[in-house]
Amino acid sequence: CLIACMPDAPARVQVRATQLREVATSLGPTFIKLAQFLANRPDVVRADYMDELMKLQDDVPPFSHDVAMQILKEDLNIKSLDEIFVPPFPTKPIAAASIGVVY
């Protein structure tokens, strides 16, 4: 009983769980999806890690607005979003999810 019995073990576990969530977020949509999946698997992940990973089910940070606009322009083969959308196109997302951003 080297780590689990130490008085600061719960604090250390919380730090590690937070780090896991942050790493999954920084690695992008695939890892966010994996973390969301693990957040619902008590047979695979302990409860304190599940609690932290559950935050990714409701609160995923949006990716860069500039990246989103560039992807739209490339996919639609246009130079400006005003060519097909009523100007002005929103500059702030309404919501973000693990695999998309809503404007």
Secondary structure as a PSIPRED ss2 file (coil, helix, strand):
# PSIPRED VFORMAT (PSIPRED V4.0)

   1 C C   1.000  0.000  0.000
   2 L C   1.000  0.000  0.000
   3 I C   1.000  0.000  0.000
   4 A C   1.000  0.000  0.000
   5 C C   1.000  0.000  0.000
   6 M C   1.000  0.000  0.000
   7 P C   1.000  0.000  0.000
   8 D C   1.000  0.000  0.000
   9 A H   0.000  1.000  0.000
  10 P H   0.000  1.000  0.000
  11 A H   0.000  1.000  0.000
  12 R H   0.000  1.000  0.000
  13 V H   0.000  1.000  0.000
  14 Q H   0.000  1.000  0.000
  15 V H   0.000  1.000  0.000
  16 R H   0.000  1.000  0.000
  17 A H   0.000  1.000  0.000
  18 T H   0.000  1.000  0.000
  19 Q H   0.000  1.000  0.000
  20 L H   0.000  1.000  0.000
  21 R H   0.000  1.000  0.000
  22 E H   0.000  1.000  0.000
  23 V H   0.000  1.000  0.000
  24 A H   0.000  1.000  0.000
  25 T H   0.000  1.000  0.000
  26 S H   0.000  1.000  0.000
  27 L H   0.000  1.000  0.000
  28 G C   1.000  0.000  0.000
  29 P H   0.000  1.000  0.000
  30 T H   0.000  1.000  0.000
  31 F H   0.000  1.000  0.000
  32 I H   0.000  1.000  0.000
  33 K H   0.000  1.000  0.000
  34 L H   0.000  1.000  0.000
  35 A H   0.000  1.000  0.000
  36 Q H   0.000  1.000  0.000
  37 F H   0.000  1.000  0.000
  38 L H   0.000  1.000  0.000
  39 A C   1.000  0.000  0.000
  40 N C   1.000  0.000  0.000
  41 R C   1.000  0.000  0.000
  42 P C   1.000  0.000  0.000
  43 D C   1.000  0.000  0.000
  44 V C   1.000  0.000  0.000
  45 V C   1.000  0.000  0.000
  46 R C   1.000  0.000  0.000
  47 A H   0.000  1.000  0.000
  48 D H   0.000  1.000  0.000
  49 Y H   0.000  1.000  0.000
  50 M H   0.000  1.000  0.000
  51 D H   0.000  1.000  0.000
  52 E H   0.000  1.000  0.000
  53 L H   0.000  1.000  0.000
  54 M C   1.000  0.000  0.000
  55 K H   0.000  1.000  0.000
  56 L H   0.000  1.000  0.000
  57 Q H   0.000  1.000  0.000
  58 D H   0.000  1.000  0.000
  59 D C   1.000  0.000  0.000
  60 V C   1.000  0.000  0.000
  61 P C   1.000  0.000  0.000
  62 P C   1.000  0.000  0.000
  63 F C   1.000  0.000  0.000
  64 S C   1.000  0.000  0.000
  65 H H   0.000  1.000  0.000
  66 D H   0.000  1.000  0.000
  67 V H   0.000  1.000  0.000
  68 A H   0.000  1.000  0.000
  69 M H   0.000  1.000  0.000
  70 Q H   0.000  1.000  0.000
  71 I H   0.000  1.000  0.000
  72 L H   0.000  1.000  0.000
  73 K H   0.000  1.000  0.000
  74 E H   0.000  1.000  0.000
  75 D H   0.000  1.000  0.000
  76 L H   0.000  1.000  0.000
  77 N C   1.000  0.000  0.000
  78 I C   1.000  0.000  0.000
  79 K C   1.000  0.000  0.000
  80 S C   1.000  0.000  0.000
  81 L H   0.000  1.000  0.000
  82 D H   0.000  1.000  0.000
  83 E H   0.000  1.000  0.000
  84 I C   1.000  0.000  0.000
  85 F C   1.000  0.000  0.000
  86 V C   1.000  0.000  0.000
  87 P C   1.000  0.000  0.000
  88 P C   1.000  0.000  0.000
  89 F C   1.000  0.000  0.000
  90 P C   1.000  0.000  0.000
  91 T C   1.000  0.000  0.000
  92 K C   1.000  0.000  0.000
  93 P C   1.000  0.000  0.000
  94 I C   1.000  0.000  0.000
  95 A E   0.000  0.000  1.000
  96 A E   0.000  0.000  1.000
  97 A E   0.000  0.000  1.000
  98 S C   1.000  0.000  0.000
  99 I C   1.000  0.000  0.000
 100 G E   0.000  0.000  1.000
 101 V E   0.000  0.000  1.000
 102 V E   0.000  0.000  1.000
 103 Y C   1.000  0.000  0.000
